[in-house]
Amino acid sequence: MSIKRYVNAREQRKVRMRFRLKGTADRPRMSVFRSAKHIYIQIIDDESGATLAAASSLEPALRSLEGNKSAIAAAVGKLATERALAKGITKLVFDRNGFHYTGRVAAVSKAAHESGLLTKEGHTGSEGGTESGTESGTESGTEAGDATAQEQ
């Protein structure tokens, strides 16, 4: 048995992660590919081998956008999310395709969360535990402020 040697570290990460990530009809896989200039997103059902929705920075509606590449990637993520929601997809598995979760890849994921796609059960990204923890901290801070005001 021969062992395949991968020269590219990203390809190694991609192969390792692909064993764990499988898109289904209930929870398709959102695959992100970034090149030096552009970003491409596909929402894939691995069971049937079909691409359910796709978006890229090469589309005419997005070509005129100005800004840095992360802002454009967020716009592409929002467009892909809108297309997925139009097809009734509300949950997905995020596949970073071997890329590090930073910059444009993270911008796509955050845009998908903010637009309404769920990647975990009961978690909606920025609306999840972070803000609720802040709210409870604010409430306890307010109660402490009220107690101080009552003492005076």
N, C-alpha and C positions, 0 to 999 in steps of 0.2 A: 504494500500500500504506500503510495507516494504522498508526501505532505506538500500541499500547495504553499508556496511562499509568496506573500504579498509585499510588494515593494512599498506601496502607499499605505501609510498608517490609517488614513481615513477609510480605505477599503477594508482593512482589518476590522475596524470598529463597526463598519456597516455590516459585514458578514456576521460578526458576533451578535449584533443587535437583531438581525433579521430572524435568528432562531427564536427569539423571545417575542417579537412583534408580529402579530397576524391580524389582518383586518378581516372583519366578518360583515355580513349584511347589517347586523344590528349596530356594530361599532367598526366602521371602516377605518383604514389607515390614512392619515394625512402625511404624505411624503414631501419633504422639502429638499430641493436641490438648488445650490447657489453656485453661480459661476463668478468670474471676476467682475462682470458688469451687471448681470441680471439674476433674477430669482424665479424659480418655477415651483408650483405647488400642484400636487395631484391628490385627490381623495379616491382611494382604491379599495375595492372589495376583493380581498385575496382569494376567497372561496370560489368566486365565479371568474376571477381574473379580469374584472371590468373596472375601468376608470369611471367613477360616478360624477366627478366634477374636476375642473382644472382651472388654473389661472397663472399668468406670468406677467413679468414687467414689460414684456414685448407687446402686450395688447394695446390697440390704438387708444383706448380710454386712459391708459396709464402712461403712455409714452410722453405725454405732455407734462407730467408731474415734475416738479422741481424739488430739490432738497437732497439730503444725503441718502445713501443707499438704504439705511435702516428705516427711514421714513417711507421710502418707496416700498420696501419689503412689508411694512405694516399695512400699507394700502393694498398690496397684493393679497396679504392674509385676510384682510377684511372682505375683499372681493370674492375670494375662494370660500369664505365662511358664508357669505350671502347666497352663493350658488348652492352650497351644501344645505343650508336651511330651506331654500326653495324646493329642494328635492326631499325634504323631510328628515334630513340627517341632523341629529341633535347631540350625539355622542361620537367620539372618535378616539383613535390611538394616534399619538403624535410620533412620527418617525423622523428624527433629525438627520437620517441618512448618513451617519458617521461624522457629521459636522459637530463641532463643539457648540454647546448651548450658550451662545453669546452673540451679540451684535444682531445681524439680520435674521438669524434663525430664531433667536429669542423674540425679536420684534414680530415675527409671523405668529408665534405661539401666543404672545400676549394679545395681539389683535384678534385672534380666533377666540380667546377667552372673553375678551371685552365685547365681542359681537354676539356671544351667546352659545358657543359650542362648549360642551362639557368634555373634559378629558378624564375626570374621575367621578365616581358616583357621588353626587351631592356637593361637588366643588365646581365653582364657576370662575376660577381664576382670581382676578383682582377683587371680586366680591366675596371671596372666601374668608378664611379664618383671620387674615391679617387685619382687615377693616373691622371685623366684629370684635377682635381683641382690642383694637384701638378704641372702639365705642365703649366697651366695658371699662377700659382704663379711664376714659373721659368721664363716665358716670361716677366712678368711685372718686375721681378727682373733684367732681362737682359736689358730691356728698361731703367730702372732706372740707371743701370750701364753705359749704353751708354750715357745717358744724363749727368751723372757726368763726363764721359771722354770727352765729347764735351765741357763742360764748362772750362775744364783745358786747 
